[in-house]
Amino acid sequence: MNSESRGGKGPELTSFPEGPGFRVVGRSLPRVDGTAKVTGGARFAADCKLPGMLFARVLRSTVPHAVLRRLDAAGALSLPGVAAVFTAADIPGNNAVGIIVKDEPVLVETGGRIRRIGDPLALVVGESEAVLEAALAKIKVEYEELPPVFSPLEAMREGAPQIHEKGNVQSVTRIKKGDVEAALAQAKFVVTHRYTTQMVEHAYLETEAGVAAVENGLLVIWVSTQNPHYDRREVARVLNLGQHRVRIVQAPTGGGFGGKLDISVQCLLGLAAWKTGRPVKMCYRREESMIASTKRHPFVIDYTSACDGEGRLLAVKVRIVGDTGAYASYGPPTLKRAAVHATGPYEVPNVFIESFCVYTNNPPAGAMRGFGVPQIAFAHESQMDLLAEAVGCDPFTIRLRNCYRTGSVTATGQRLTASVGIEETILRARARAQELGIWRGEP
């Protein structure tokens, strides 16, 4: 950035100045953790070992929607090597977590609602991994099963099974600009299509893992996480401790992509270590990670685009329904961001967008790279191709006629005053496609 772009006048900076603040900016430097990771020297959370360490596993629901009527852990506790079995009754603080909405239980309480396969029911702590496997099989569970709902569209219908007390629609975002219906009536070409995107698993190489210990009255948790400050607040709240008594150490994280922003092992490890007074380790197996972790939101998108005879956009009308699963996680901002980006990098004078974040009995959906934009980008770029076909122009041309430029106004009313690079990007992409011989249209 030069001084003129900041509102003043002055020469443009063509190189970075010398000085302490510019020893890294604009320069290629080795990754701080690169050598340790490629040589195998990095100590991930699963590599941590402490003297006298116990191990922990979670008993999870095998049904998607039910009331937990009874949980009998006597058989597990009778096994040699089992140190403890913890249930919701053992949680001293608030038995609910969530980055935005506190709607997910750390452990489902007796008489409480199970909302997905994989909800945690009990935590078994023992001297070895082998005894934990046997202990889990000894716990008796009684469910009162409820009708589940797996489609967000069905969940929105009147009379659908209610997953949370306040209803299945967690939140709604609406964006309105101009008069969409009038513009649709005047348009030369109108394209309407439904797009669906699937649930996506993060599949990071390192599953969720951590070790917790109490050191001189301080609870320390070494954990694979992307959100240590949030972890600290949640652990303190669940255990009814002051935050000054909880320390979260972010171990080298073997992949996250947004999936390790939510709580996984943190509160359970904290509970086990605090109650037993001994270090405790827990590592999800791959199947457990797939069952318990958040996913990318599946979307159902009804998209209408309208343009004049030259392919200039007149209106966009979009309805987005996002399946946030059993718990909100990052659903509200993900669906809001999808709405904000629904018109893509194109200027549209008339816009109406509705975006619904909906509960179902599916696995919870949370943060994943792109945060709601990849799903809606699939829709708005497909629409541009369909409009180009209807108009009779090529895909590059219709995008160049509508793309943002300096001075453009977005669907939310933001005027873009600088750094609008989409036109240059399209031109370069077209030129490169011609060089490679995969585009033979207009230069």
N, C-alpha and C positions, 0 to 999 in steps of 0.2 A: 504494500500500500504506500502511495506517495502522499506528501503533505497536501496536495491539491485535492485528492479524493476525500480528505478529512475536512475539507471546507476552507483550508488555507491555501497559500500559494508558495511554491517552492519547487526545487528540482526533484525529478523522479529518482528513487533509489535504484541503482542498477546492480549493486552488490551489497552484501551484508557487512556492516562495520565491524571492526575488531573490538574486543572487550569481553568481560566476563559473561555478559548476557547473551553473547552471540557465538559462543564456542560450540554450541550444538545446533542452533537454528540454521537450517539450510545445508547441513552437512550430513554425510553418511557416517554413522557410527555403529560399532558392533552392539548387538543386543546385550543387555546386562545379564540376562539369564541364558544366553545362547550356548555358551561353552558347556555349562553344567548340564543342559538338556541333551545336547548331542553326544556327550560323553557318558551319559547315564549317571552323572553325579548329583543331579537334582533330587532332593528329598520331598516327594509328594506326601500328601496327608496319609495315604495308606502305608507309607514307609516308616511312619513314626512308631517308635516303641518306647515304653516307659516301664520301669521296674514295678512289679506287682499289678500289671495291667489286666483288667477284665475286658470281656468282649460283649457286644450287644447286638441283638437282632430284633426286628419288629414283626409282630403278628398282624397281618393285614386282612381286610375284609375280602371275602370271595364273592360277594354279591354287590350289585351296583346301587341298590336303593333299599334301605331297610331301617328299622329301629333295632338298636342293640339291646336285647332283653336280658341277657345273662352272659357272664364271662367267668368261668371257673378255672383258676390257675393252680389248684391244689396239686394236680398231677405233675405239673412242671416243677413246682417248688419241692416236690419229694425227690427229685433226681439229684444224686451227688454231683456237685460242681455247679449247680445253679445258685447264684448269689441272691438274686431278687427277681421278682416280676412286678413291674410298675404299670398301673392303670391311670385313668384320668383322675381318680380319687387321690392320687399321690402328688398331683400338680399343685404347688402352693400358691401360684399366682393365677393369671388369666389364661385359661385354656383355649386361646384363639390367636391365630397369627394371620398375617396378610399385609402385603406392602401398601395397599390402598384401603382395602376393606378387611377388617378382622373377622373373616367368615370361615376359616379353616381350623378345625380342632387339631391340637398337637396329638391327643389321643381321644378317641370317641368315648364319651362317658356312657355308663349304663342308663338306658332310657333315651339316649341321644340318637341323632340321625346319622346314618351312613349314606353318603351321597355318590360314591363311586367304588368300583373294584379297586382295592389297594388302600382304602382309608386305614390309618393306623389304629389298632385296637389295644395293643399291649406291647410293652417293651421288656424283653427277657435279657438278663445280664448274667453271665457265667464265666467260668474259668477257661473255657475253650470254645472254639467255633463248633466243635463236634457236639458238645453237650447242648448247645443252643438249638441245633437242628432237632434233636430229640425232644427238647423242652417245648418247642413250638407245636409239635405234633400232639403233645399232652394237654394243651389248653382246650377246654370245651367252650364253644360259642353257640348261643341261641339267637336267631334273628327273627324278627317279624318283617317279612319281605313286603315291600311296597312296589307299585307299578313304576317302572323306570321310563324315562324319555331320553332318546338318544339323538333326536333331530331338533335343531334350534327352531326350525319352522313349526314343528309340532309343539314345541315347548311354549311358543307364543300364542297358541290357540286357546280359546276359552275352554275351560274344563280339563286342561292338561295337568298331569301330576305336578304338584308344587314342590320344588326342590328347596327353596328358601322361603321363609315366612313372608317376606315382602314381595314375593312373586318371582317369576323366571326371567323377566327383563331387568337386568342389573342396572343398565343406564342407556340413555339415548342421546345422540348428538344430531343436531339439525343445522344446516347451513343454507341460507337463502340469499340470492342476489338476483335482482331484476324480476321479470315475469316469465317464468318458464313455459306456462301453458300457452300464452300468447305467441311466444317465439316458436313453439312446436307447430302451432297452427299455420304460421307463415313460412315454415321451412320448405325447401325444395326436396331435401332428402332427410329421412328419419330412419335410424337404425336402432332396433331394440334387441337385446340379447341377454340371456342369463348365463352367468359364469359361476362355476363352483371350484373351490380349491380345497385341498386335502389337509388333514392333520399331518404335521411333520415332527419327527423325533430328532432331537439335537445330536444324539449318538456320539457324544464326546468320548474319546478313548478312555479317559479316567472317569470311573463312576463316582458318585457322591461318597465322600469318606471324611473321617475326622477322628481326633483323639481329644479327650477332655480330662483335665486334672484340677484338683484344688491345691493351691500353693499358698500357704500362710493366709488362708481366708479369702484368697482371690481365685475365682473360677477362670481358668485359661482353656480356650478351645482352639486347637490347630485344625483348620478345616479348609477344604476345597470350596472356595466361594468367590463370587464377584461383588459381594456387597457386605463387607465386614462391619460397617457402621450400623446398617440395618439389622444384621445378625445380633449385634450387641444389645440393641434396644429390645429386640424380641425375646432374647434369652433372659434378660433382666426382668422383663415384664412377666414372662411365664413363670419364672422362679421366685418372683416377688423380692428381687434384690435391687439395690441401687446400681446404676450403671458403673459406678466406680469399683464395684466388686466383680465385674465381668470384663474379661479381655479376650478379644478375637484376634487370632493370628492367621492371616491369609497365607496358607501354604502355596507353593508353586501350583498353579491350577492347570491341570492337563485337559484343557478344553472347556468352554462354557457356552459361548455364543448367545448369551442371555439366559440359558437354562439354569445357571447357578446363581441367579439373582434372588430366587425364592429360598425360603427355609426348607432344608431337607433333614440332615442329621443334627443340626446345631442344638435345638432345644432338647431333643431326646438325649443327646450326649451330656448336655449340661445337667439334666435331671438325674441321670444315672451317676455321674461323678459326684454331684452334690449330695445325693442321698447315701451313696456307699462310702464316700470318702476315699475312693481308690481311682486311679486313672482308668478310663474306659475308652475302648476303640470300637468304631463301627464303620464298615465298608459295605455299600450296597453291591449285591451281585448284579450282573447285567440284566437279568430278567426283572429284578426288583427296581432297578433304575428305570427301565422301560415302563413299568407299571406306575411308579410313583412320581416321576418327574413331569414337569410341564411341557407342553408342545407348542408348535406354531398354530395359531387360530385357523380353523377351517372357516371359509367365508362362502356365503351364497350372495351373489351380487346381481341385481337386476339393473341393467344399464341402458339408458336411452340417450342417443346423441343425435343432434340435428344441425344441419348446415345449409348454406345457400347453394346456388348452382355452381359456384366456383370452389366450393369446399371450405368456406370460412365458417367456423363454428358459430352457431346462434344460441344453442341451449344444450345443457346436460342435466339429466335427471337420473339420480342414482339412489338405490335402496340397498344397503349393506346389512346383512345379518351375520354376526360373528358368534361362533360357538366358543364360549369361554370355559365350558366344562363345568365341573362340580363347584369350583370356587373362582372368585374374581381374578386373583393374581394381578397381572398387568393388563387385564382385559379392557377396563375403562379407557386408559390412554391409548391403547393399541387401536381400538375402534374409533376413537376420536381422531387419531392421526390418519387413519385410513380415510375418514371423511374429508379432512383438510386436504389430502392429496388426491382426492377422487377425480379431479379434472386433469390430473397429470401436469406436465409442463406447458400447458396450453391456455391461452386467454379465452375465456368464455363469458359473454355479457350476461347470460341468464342461467342461473344455477339453482337447483334444489337437491339437497343431499340429506338422506336420513341414514343413520348408522346405529344399529342395535347391538348391544352386548348382552348375550343371552346365556343363562344357566342351562346345562343339561346334566345327565348322569355320566357323561364322558370324562376322560382324564382332564384335569384342569389345563387350560392353555395360558401361556404367559408370554414373557419376552423371548423374541428370537430375532436374529439379524434382520434389519429392515423394519421391524416393529409395525406390521400392518400394511406397509407400503408395497412389498412384493406382490401381495394378493391383488390389491387394487390396480397396480401397474399392469398386471396381466390383463385386466379388464379394459382399462382405458387405452392401452396400446392396440389391443384387438379391435376395439371400436374404431380407432383411427384407420386401421387397415380396411375394415369393412366400409367405412365412409369413402375412402379413396376408391375402392372398387365401384361403389354406387355412383360416384361423381365421374369416374373415368379418368382419374389422374393417378400418378404413381405415389407410393407411400412416402417418399422423401418430400415431394411437392406439398402434399396436404399438411405435413408437419411443419414445413417452413412457412406456410401461410398462417399458421395458428400459434406457433411457439412463442413463449415469453421473450420479451426484449426489455431493455432498459425503459422504464416508464410503464410497463404492463401492470395491470391490477389483478390480483389473484381472486379466487372465489371467496376468500374471507376478507377482502377489501384492502389487503396489503399492497402498497405500490412498490415495485422493485426499482430501486434507484442505482444499483451497482452490481457487478459480478453476475451477469446473466449470460451463461455460456452455452445455452442449448442450441442456438442457431449455428454457432461455430462448430459445435460437436456434430450436428447433422451434416453440415457441409463437408467436414473432414471425413466423416463416415462414408458419405456418398463418393467422395473422391477416391478413397481407399478401395471401396467396392469396385469402382471402375478399373483401378489399377490391377486388381486381382481377377478381373474378368467376370465377376459375379453380378455386375450391374451394367446394363447397356442402355440406360435411359438417358434423360437430359443431363448435360454436364453441370 
